[in-house]
Amino acid sequence: MSNVLDVADRIAWWLREHLAVLALLVVAILALAVFAVTSGGGEDGVPEGAVARVGSAQITEEELAHWQEVYTASATASGGAAPSAEEARRAAFGVLVGAVWVLQEAKDQDVTVSDKDIAGSIDNYFQQTGATGPQDRAAIQKQLGTTEDDMRFQQKVALLASQLQERAAEKVAAPSDAEIKKVYEEEPGRWATPSERDVEVIVTTEKAKAEEAKAALEKGEDYDAVDEKFSATPGQGKLEKLKNGQSGDVIDRAVFSAPVDEVSGPVDTGGGFLVFRVTKSTPLPEQSLEQAEKAIVASLTATAKAKAAADYVSGLRDRWKVRTSCVAEVQIEEFCGTKAS
């Protein structure tokens, strides 16, 4: 079952680490800018005309200015307030550095993507935005300030990021019999005496927006209106007959322990923030350990894979940050390991 909770569970570890490439792809909010990754010179200094060096690659002032424009256009595309020049430049720099980290890591790990996969990912992106033909696609690109090359590069980086994450998750071992039994005995409400639930969900990428959405629901505002205003996935949050084990361990624990008809959250899923209300709970037949085992294994495995992916991203960030040298005007602690002389 694929639903908005799956999105909440996947929304980027990338966004959480200030690497917005994958997260923004998943929630279909922004399109990223293309920039040329050029090589040359030593790793210790930043060449003239560049703002940063990452390993053997560099980010130029021209590339940073381009993404700053795209960030501003994207932020205002749906009627939002324009960011300040400083905010847009900082966000643009983070996206560019994060993308170079992904490209360099993928090269080191011998991870590649095909032109066919990139084209398919672009098609999926436009389907998410509701584009039905070339004119719609061109209109969206114009609104977001991006070109076709920008989109191809965006999807390439996002696909590489996803493959790197999946490769790390594949190394997770299956849970032991003892682990399965322990979970069954410690959480009877999830496994021995389960239920299925109807839930109204709002997913955001910022905690502040989740808190605003919760306050609005608690005041009695209409769910559909609040969902449209705050959710990263509007129109997808009314879920019926949700069963335990379908949406990731963190979300399952929150949803299946919450009281009915009360607004709950925000829940930090590790990649987004969840506000929800259980509108109906229907008891299901009791389950033996043997009957519940498959769902328990799925839940434990999903949790372990999410941790493995998060640990990998943390390591990636540490590895490449120390190889990132920045000029003084873009010295941002999250991204810059050294200051260029």
Secondary structure, DSSP 8 states (H G I E B T S, - for coil): ---HHHHHHHTTHHHHTT-HHHHHHHHT---------EE-S-SSS--TTEEEEETTEEEEHHHHHHHHHHHHHHHHTTS-----HHHHHHHHHHHHHHHHHHHHHHHHTT----HHHHHHHHHHHHHHHT--SHHHHHHHHHHHT--HHHHHHHHHHHHHHHHHHHHHHTT-----HHHHHHHHHH-HHHHTS-EEEEEEEEEESSHHHHHHHHHHHHTT--HHHHHHHH-SSTT--EEEEEETTSS-HHHHHHHHHS-BTSEEEEEE-SSSEEEEEEEEEEE-----HHHHHHHHHHHHHHHHHHHHHHHHHHHHHHHHHTTEEE-GGG--TTT-SEE--
